[in-house]
Amino acid sequence: MLKVRRSWLYTVWFSWYSRRQFRRYFNSVGVFMQPGVQGMDPGTPVIFFANHAYWWDGFWSPLCTEEFFNQYLHIIIEYQQLSKHRFFTRIGAFSLDRSRPRTLPETIRYAAELLTAPADRQNALWIFPQGRIEHVDIRPLHFYKGTASIIAKVLDKAPRVHLVSVVSRIDYLEEQKPELFLSFKEPMTLAPADFPGTEELTLQMQRLTESHLDELGEKIRNRSFEGLRVVLQGKASINRRVETLRRMLHLD
């Protein structure tokens, strides 16, 4: 298993690099965030569970951590991918190898240790329970049980854990480049007495993610952008540059 080897220098570099990439390839990055998300108890670990529909998913979790939270970010990445891009361990990533089932308990224990370790800020884990990239509109979703197993291990050591549903959609609207939309639901707080079992909790998270995705899709289709916070504005695309030039030349 590849473990976290956090580096301040790599974190600063990746922040600069990822923002540069978002501005290059997207018209904007916008976030819907319900009020309680930023009001979580900083002494309680949090797990953000998200759909996995895009190559970009590994990029926007550090961006959101930097913009909205005072947290130690940890993120699980498949071993085959992380072994090719080991610099991600420098910003909080560690590996999961589904091709070697005997290693999974070790990964689950390690994730729980990271989340319950003493820290001067909130410990956070970002995880994509689908385990692979699938189209954003596939229904039903299929979640692996690893996330619920990590939660069970955390609750063996901590009195509670926050769970936050996060979903993403990429859509083309009025611009040449697409928009990236992210949405955060209110945190759910689980104590040991509330834990329903790994199978039931996995099913609950799966259904919540499905309804959350449908809700975000409906907002985008109806152009209902009240409460949307634009985190990054991309570089002007060709159509916007042409429009600006026409206005400057009084050609409209």
C-alpha positions, -999 to +999 in steps of 0.1 A: +000+000+000+012+035-008+008+057+022+005+095+027+039+114+026+025+149+029+047+178+017+039+215+021+059+223-011+040+198-032+007+210-018+015+246-028+026+235-063-005+214-068-028+242-058-012+265-084-012+237-111-048+226-105-062+261-105-043+268-138-058+237-153-093+245-142-090+280-157-077+266-189-104+239-195-135+253-178-155+284-181-162+283-143-162+261-113-193+267-092-203+253-058-236+248-041-230+243-004-256+239+023-250+260+055-241+232+079-211+220+058-188+247+070-202+246+105-191+210+113-174+203+146-137+205+138-129+179+164-150+153+146-136+135+115-155+139+082-158+116+052-169+132+019-183+106-004-188+115-040-199+101-074-171+093-098-179+104-133-149+124-145-111+123-147-111+157-129-125+142-096-090+140-081-084+177-087-114+194-072-112+179-037-080+198-028-095+229-044-125+227-022-104+220+009-084+251+003-114+273-005-138+262+022-122+241+050-094+241+076-088+203+072-061+177+067-071+163+033-068+125+026-080+109-005-081+072-016-068+065-052-066+031-069-031+016-065-027+012-103-032+049-108-014+062-077+017+041-085+019+061-118+014+094-101+030+090-067+033+128-062-004+126-051+008+109-019+025+143-011-009+160-010-027+134+011-034+104-011-030+067-003-038+036-023-065+010-024-058-022-044-090-041-053-070-066-073-055-079-040-085-084-017-062-095+012-048-059+014-082-043+019-084-047+057-050-029+060-063+000+039-094+003+059-074+003+092-050+029+078-079+052+067-094+050+102-061+057+118-056+088+096-091+101+105-088+096+142-052+107+146-046+137+169-045+169+148-047+206+151-074+207+124-102+185+112-092+152+096-110+146+063-112+117+039-125+121+003-137+088-013-155+077-044-174+045-035-182+036-071-145+026-074-143+035-111-154+062-135-190+057-147-214+080-166-230+106-144-265+095-153-261+057-148-288+044-124-287+026-101-253+035-089-232+007-073-212+015-042-185-008-027-188-014+010-153-001+018-166+034+028-190+019+053-163-004+066-140+026+072-168+044+091-173+013+113-136+014+121-136+051+129-166+046+153-145+020+171-121+048+181-142+081+179-176+091+194-189+103+161-181+109+124-196+134+099-207+121+065-211+146+036-226+138+002-208+156-026-217+153-063-203+168-095-216+175-130-199+190-160-223+207-185-221+230-214-243+261-211-238+294-230-201+292-233-176+274-255-160+258-225-180+237-200-190+245-164-181+223-135-208+222-108-202+208-073-229+204-046-225+196-009-253+183+012-258+190+049-236+167+070-250+135+086-235+128+120-232+091+130-225+078+165-217+041+172-253+035+183-266+049+150-245+027+128-269+005+107-244-020+094-221-018+064-247-031+038-275-008+049-253+023+052-238+016+018-273+014+003-283+046+021-253+065+007-259+051-028-295+063-028-286+097-014-260+102-041-285+092-068-311+117-055-284+144-050-272+140-086-307+143-099-313+174-078-282+190-091-291+181-127-325+196-123-310+229-110-287+231-141-315+223-165-337+250-150-308+275-147-316+277-109-283+291-097-294+309-065-267+303-039-241+292-064-206+303-054-182+307-083-148+295-070-128+299-102-135+318-134-118+304-165-099+322-191-120+338-218-130+314-245-130+322-282-166+333-283-161+357-254-129+372-268-147+378-302-176+394-284-152+417-265-134+426-297-167+435-315-177+458-286-143+475-287-147+481-324-183+491-321-194+463-345-225+453-325 
